[in-house]
């Protein structure tokens, strides 16, 4: 992430408020052009009902309602990682971050199938589902999210995650980690293990530490938080560390890679971790965030590379390896765009417009994306980083001078305003994606 620090001026506030519109415009423009062309319909399957997939399904139907769109998503309720840290802090209930697919079905006519996509035949253009169905497609869009690299850390597998939750997919894991926090005694230690890049939501672990500290400060004020990190710097580091010091004193300790922060072994039953140089740390509540990769169906489709992520065409988000398969969201290689909900939403719109254009036999427009990552030090103290992206020389690049970080020296009123903007952003993107407002 950029280390540029700019004053949080009125013009920058307007930029943050307008970023959602900026990410929508390419999709609306391209889709409108194809509808008026009198194009024929086609069959599109969308796998994954999160920020990327649900958005893409909606915007394909908005672009050309005659296209047959089927969304494959095993869960009837999608719980967002954004704002799940507020659930951990006891500031929200889990159902406040849950979203359904009623608008997609009733307003846009998207067919929603609650099953797991198990296999893809890119030659036959078919998707095999856990309920026994096999569906055909002309274009396939996947937003499969992430899977954990089990055993990338010795001792940390799926069974261990039930004892030392990652909570990096919101839902039951969020509640499990919340229960561990509630069971802590005053004076106990909460330990978080953070992976190296890339991973879902770069500032997420540090916001989590902040909001766990918010909970502990109120209920178990003698407790400590230890962050063991597999890297030496992180997104919005200066803003986070200043916020921690001013809000929580010495409650939070961050240990980076150079100071033996990389966890190499986990004993989940004992809630104990061992770092690279043999130091052991024991926790009352242990949150292990392991290394990650694209969701498994991406590998089954043959669109991942040796990194475990999905390289894509930067203009359309079509797979660089398999024709007629588009991939958006956390599973992709789209740096410098982060793996965030906002980025997935913006990518979903661009891929949707590209699919509508392709089915109409016209060229897609070159896109522009925006991303804002809000983080909360506490419910009334917000910070953010914003950026705008475009394609240049067949690569996604950051637009110089667009966006930037919250000001390092800002008043309490500004921090409260950013926290309020975060809530507004969440409500707006939820409405845009699922048609629900929280």
C-alpha positions in Angstrom: 0.0 0.0 0.0 1.1 3.6 -0.6 2.7 5.5 2.2 1.5 8.8 0.8 -0.1 10.9 3.5 -2.5 13.7 2.5 -4.7 16.0 4.5 -8.2 14.6 4.7 -9.8 17.6 2.9 -13.3 18.2 1.8 -12.3 17.3 -1.8 -10.9 14.0 -0.6 -14.2 13.3 1.3 -16.0 13.8 -1.9 -13.6 11.4 -3.7 -14.3 8.7 -1.1 -18.1 9.2 -1.4 -17.8 9.1 -5.2 -15.6 6.0 -5.6 -18.6 3.7 -5.8 -20.0 5.7 -8.7 -16.6 5.7 -10.5 -16.5 1.9 -10.3 -20.0 1.5 -11.7 -19.7 3.9 -14.7 -17.7 1.6 -17.0 -20.1 -1.3 -16.5 -23.2 0.9 -17.0 -21.8 2.5 -20.2 -20.7 -0.7 -21.8 -23.8 -2.6 -20.9 -26.1 0.2 -22.2 -24.3 0.1 -25.5 -24.8 -3.7 -25.9 -28.5 -3.6 -25.0 -29.3 -1.1 -27.8 -27.3 -3.2 -30.3 -30.2 -5.8 -30.3 -27.8 -8.6 -29.4 -29.0 -12.2 -28.9 -29.1 -13.7 -25.4 -26.7 -16.3 -24.0 -26.2 -18.5 -21.0 -24.0 -17.3 -18.1 -23.2 -19.1 -15.0 -21.8 -17.2 -12.0 -20.1 -19.2 -9.2 -20.0 -17.5 -5.8 -22.5 -15.1 -4.3 -20.1 -12.7 -2.5 -19.2 -9.1 -3.4 -17.9 -10.1 -6.9 -20.3 -12.8 -8.0 -23.6 -11.3 -6.8 -22.6 -7.9 -8.3 -21.7 -9.5 -11.6 -24.9 -11.5 -11.8 -27.0 -8.3 -11.2 -25.0 -6.2 -13.7 -25.2 -8.8 -16.4 -29.0 -8.8 -16.1 -29.0 -5.0 -16.0 -26.9 -4.9 -19.1 -29.1 -7.3 -21.0 -32.1 -8.8 -19.3 -32.5 -11.4 -22.0 -29.3 -13.2 -20.9 -30.0 -16.3 -18.9 -28.0 -15.9 -15.6 -27.7 -18.7 -13.0 -25.9 -18.0 -9.7 -24.4 -21.0 -8.0 -23.9 -20.4 -4.2 -24.2 -23.1 -1.5 -25.2 -20.8 1.3 -28.6 -19.1 1.5 -27.1 -16.3 3.6 -23.7 -14.7 2.8 -21.9 -13.3 5.8 -19.4 -10.5 4.9 -15.8 -10.3 6.2 -16.2 -6.5 6.3 -17.7 -5.6 9.6 -17.2 -9.1 11.0 -14.6 -7.6 13.3 -17.4 -5.6 14.9 -19.1 -8.9 15.7 -16.0 -10.0 17.4 -16.0 -6.8 19.4 -19.6 -7.3 20.5 -20.7 -4.2 18.6 -22.8 -6.1 16.1 -24.7 -9.4 15.8 -23.8 -11.9 13.1 -27.2 -11.4 11.3 -26.3 -7.7 10.8 -23.7 -8.8 8.2 -25.8 -11.5 6.5 -27.3 -11.0 3.1 -29.6 -13.0 0.9 -30.4 -13.3 -2.8 -34.0 -12.3 -2.9 -33.4 -9.1 -4.9 -31.4 -11.0 -7.5 -34.2 -13.5 -8.0 -37.3 -11.3 -7.7 -36.1 -8.0 -9.3 -33.5 -9.1 -11.8 -34.6 -12.7 -12.7 -31.4 -14.3 -11.8 -31.8 -18.1 -11.2 -30.2 -18.9 -7.8 -29.1 -22.5 -7.1 -28.0 -23.3 -3.6 -25.4 -26.0 -4.3 -21.6 -26.4 -4.4 -19.9 -26.2 -7.8 -17.7 -29.3 -7.7 -16.2 -29.5 -11.2 -15.9 -27.6 -14.4 -15.3 -28.9 -17.9 -14.0 -25.9 -19.9 -14.1 -27.9 -23.2 -17.7 -29.0 -22.9 -18.6 -25.7 -21.1 -20.4 -27.4 -18.2 -20.4 -27.1 -14.4 -21.1 -30.1 -12.2 -23.0 -29.4 -8.9 -23.2 -31.2 -5.6 -26.9 -31.8 -6.1 -26.2 -33.9 -9.2 -27.1 -31.2 -11.8 -24.8 -30.5 -14.7 -25.3 -27.0 -16.2 -24.1 -25.7 -19.5 -22.8 -22.2 -20.2 -21.6 -19.8 -22.9 -19.7 -17.7 -20.4 -18.7 -18.6 -16.9 -17.8 -16.0 -14.2 -16.3 -17.2 -11.0 -15.8 -15.3 -7.8 -14.7 -18.3 -5.6 -13.0 -16.3 -2.9 -10.2 -17.9 -0.9 -9.3 -21.3 0.5 -6.8 -21.8 3.3 -3.4 -23.5 2.6 -3.9 -26.2 5.2 -0.6 -27.4 6.7 1.4 -24.5 5.2 1.9 -23.9 8.9 2.8 -27.2 10.6 -0.1 -28.4 12.7 -2.7 -26.1 11.3 -5.3 -28.0 9.3 -9.1 -28.0 9.2 -9.4 -29.8 12.5 -7.0 -27.3 14.2 -9.2 -24.4 12.9 -12.0 -25.6 15.1 -9.7 -25.1 18.1 -7.7 -22.1 16.9 -10.1 -20.3 14.5 -8.9 -18.3 11.5 -12.3 -16.5 11.2 -11.1 -15.4 7.7 -14.4 -16.6 6.3 -17.2 -14.9 8.2 -19.9 -17.1 9.8 -19.4 -20.0 12.3 -15.7 -19.2 12.6 -16.5 -15.6 13.6 -18.7 -16.9 16.4 -16.1 -19.4 17.5 -13.5 -16.8 17.9 -16.0 -14.5 19.7 -16.6 -17.3 22.2 -12.9 -17.6 22.9 -12.7 -13.9 23.6 -15.6 -14.1 26.0 -14.0 -17.0 27.8 -10.7 -15.1 28.4 -9.9 -14.1 32.0 -8.8 -10.5 32.7 -5.0 -10.6 32.2 -5.0 -13.3 29.6 -3.3 -13.0 26.2 -4.9 -13.0 22.7 -2.5 -14.1 20.0 -3.0 -13.5 16.3 -0.8 -15.1 13.6 -0.7 -13.1 10.3 0.6 -14.5 7.0 2.8 -13.0 4.4 1.4 -11.3 1.3 -0.8 -11.8 -0.6 -3.9 -12.6 1.4 -7.5 -11.4 1.7 -7.9 -7.9 3.0 -4.4 -6.5 3.8 -5.5 -4.2 6.7 -8.0 -6.8 8.1 -5.8 -8.4 10.8 -4.8 -5.0 12.2 -8.4 -3.8 12.3 -9.2 -7.1 14.1 -6.5 -6.5 16.7 -7.9 -2.9 17.2 -11.5 -4.1 17.8 -10.5 -7.0 20.0 -8.6 -4.4 22.0 -11.8 -2.3 22.1 -13.6 -5.3 23.6 -10.8 -6.2 26.1 -10.4 -2.6 27.2 -14.1 -2.6 28.3 -14.3 -6.1 29.8 -10.8 -7.4 30.5 -8.5 -4.3 30.7 -5.4 -6.1 32.0 -5.3 -8.5 29.0 -2.8 -8.2 26.1 -2.8 -8.7 22.4 0.3 -10.2 20.6 0.4 -10.0 16.8 3.0 -12.3 15.3 3.5 -11.3 11.7 5.2 -13.0 8.8 6.2 -9.6 7.2 7.9 -6.4 8.3 5.3 -3.9 7.2 1.6 -3.7 6.6 -1.2 -1.6 5.2 -1.8 1.7 7.0 0.9 0.8 9.5 1.6 4.3 10.8 -2.0 5.1 11.2 -2.7 1.8 13.0 0.3 2.0 15.4 -0.5 5.7 16.3 -4.2 4.7 16.9 -3.2 1.8 19.1 -0.9 3.9 21.2 -3.4 6.7 21.7 -6.4 4.5 22.3 -5.0 1.3 24.0 -1.6 2.2 25.3 0.6 -0.8 25.5 -2.2 -3.4 25.2 -1.2 -4.4 21.6 2.3 -5.7 20.7 3.2 -6.2 17.1 6.2 -8.5 16.2 7.3 -8.4 12.6 9.3 -11.0 10.6 12.7 -9.5 11.4 12.0 -9.9 15.2 10.9 -13.5 14.9 7.2 -12.9 14.1 6.7 -15.7 11.6 4.7 -18.6 13.1 5.9 -22.0 11.8 4.2 -24.4 14.1 0.8 -24.5 15.8 -0.4 -26.7 18.7 -4.1 -25.9 18.5 -5.1 -28.1 21.5 -2.7 -26.2 23.7 -3.4 -22.9 22.0 0.3 -22.5 21.5 2.4 -21.3 18.6 6.1 -21.6 17.8 8.0 -19.0 15.7 10.9 -19.4 13.3 13.6 -19.1 15.9 12.0 -21.6 18.3 10.1 -19.2 20.6 6.9 -20.5 22.0 3.9 -18.4 22.8 0.8 -19.6 24.6 -2.6 -17.9 24.3 -6.0 -18.0 26.0 -7.5 -17.2 22.7 -5.6 -18.1 19.5 -6.4 -16.7 16.0 -4.3 -18.3 13.3 -4.7 -16.6 9.9 -2.9 -19.0 7.5 -1.6 -18.5 4.0 -4.3 -18.6 1.4 -5.0 -19.4 -2.3 -7.9 -19.1 -4.7 -11.0 -21.1 -3.9 -10.7 -24.8 -4.9 -13.1 -24.6 -7.9 -10.6 -22.2 -9.6 -8.0 -25.0 -9.6 -10.6 -27.5 -10.8 -11.3 -25.2 -13.7 -7.6 -25.0 -14.6 -7.4 -21.2 -14.2 -4.9 -21.0 -11.3 -1.1 -20.7 -11.9 1.8 -21.9 -9.7 1.1 -19.3 -7.1 -2.4 -20.7 -6.4 -4.0 -17.5 -7.7 -5.7 -16.7 -11.0 -4.0 -14.5 -13.6 -6.6 -12.6 -15.7 -6.9 -10.2 -18.7 -6.8 -6.8 -17.0 -9.4 -5.3 -19.3 -12.1 -8.0 -19.1 -11.0 -10.3 -16.2 -11.3 -13.3 -18.5 -8.9 -16.0 -17.4 -5.4 -15.7 -19.0 -5.4 -19.5 -19.3 -8.9 -20.7 -20.2 -11.3 -19.0 -22.7 -14.8 -18.0 -21.7 -14.1 -18.2 -17.9 -13.9 -14.9 -16.1 -12.6 -14.6 -12.5 -13.1 -11.7 -10.1 -12.4 -10.9 -6.5 -9.9 -12.3 -4.0 -9.0 -15.3 -6.2 -7.4 -13.1 -8.8 -3.9 -11.8 -9.5 -4.8 -8.1 -10.0 -2.2 -6.2 -8.1 -1.9 -3.4 -7.2 -5.6 -3.8 -6.5 -6.0 -5.3 -3.1 -8.1 -8.4 -2.2 -11.0 -6.4 -0.8 -14.8 -6.4 -1.0 -14.8 -3.0 -2.7 -12.3 -4.3 -5.4 -14.4 -7.5 -6.0 -17.6 -5.4 -6.4 -15.8 -3.1 -8.9 -14.2 -6.0 -10.8 -17.6 -7.8 -10.9 -19.1 -4.8 -12.8 -16.3 -4.6 -15.3 -16.4 -8.4 -16.0 -20.2 -8.2 -16.3 -19.9 -5.4 -18.9 -17.2 -7.4 -20.8 -19.4 -10.6 -20.8 -22.5 -8.6 -22.1 -20.3 -7.0 -24.8 -18.8 -10.4 -25.8 -22.2 -12.0 -26.1 -23.2 -9.1 -28.3 -20.1 -9.4 -30.4 -18.7 -6.0 -29.6 -15.5 -4.9 -28.0 -15.4 -4.1 -24.3 -14.6 -0.6 -23.0 -11.3 -0.1 -21.1 -12.2 0.1 -17.4 -11.3 2.3 -14.5 -11.7 1.0 -11.0 -11.7 2.5 -7.5 -11.1 1.0 -4.1 -11.4 2.3 -0.6 -10.4 0.3 2.5 -11.9 1.6 5.7 -10.5 0.3 9.1 -11.8 1.0 12.6 -9.4 1.5 15.5 -12.6 1.6 17.6 -16.2 2.2 16.6 -15.7 6.0 16.6 -12.2 6.1 15.2 -11.8 5.4 11.5 -8.9 5.5 9.0 -8.8 4.7 5.3 -6.8 4.3 2.2 -8.2 5.0 -1.3 -6.9 4.5 -4.8 -8.0 4.6 -8.4 -6.8 2.1 -11.0 -6.6 1.9 -14.8 -5.0 -0.3 -17.5 -1.8 0.8 -19.1 0.5 -1.4 -21.3 -1.8 -4.3 -20.5 -1.3 -4.0 -16.8 -3.4 -2.6 -14.0 -1.7 0.4 -12.4 -2.6 3.0 -9.7 -3.5 6.4 -11.0 -0.9 8.8 -9.7 -2.3 11.4 -7.3 -5.7 9.8 -6.9 -6.7 8.7 -3.4 -4.2 8.4 -0.6 -4.2 7.8 3.2 -6.1 9.5 6.0 -4.0 12.3 7.4 -1.6 11.2 10.1 -2.5 14.2 12.3 -6.3 14.5 12.3 -8.8 15.7 14.8 -11.1 13.4 16.8 -14.0 14.8 14.7 -12.3 13.7 11.5 -11.7 10.2 12.9 -15.3 10.0 13.9 -16.4 11.1 10.5 -14.3 8.4 8.8 -15.9 5.8 11.1 -19.3 7.1 10.0 -18.2 7.0 6.3 -17.2 3.3 6.9 -20.8 2.5 8.0 -22.2 4.5 5.0 -19.8 2.6 2.7 -21.0 -0.8 4.1 -24.6 0.1 3.7 -24.2 1.4 0.2 -22.1 -1.6 -1.1 -24.5 -4.0 0.5 -27.4 -2.3 -1.2 -25.5 -2.3 -4.5 -24.5 -6.0 -4.3 -27.5 -7.8 -2.7 -30.1 -5.1 -2.4 -30.0 -5.2 1.4 -29.1 -2.3 3.7 -27.9 -2.9 7.2 
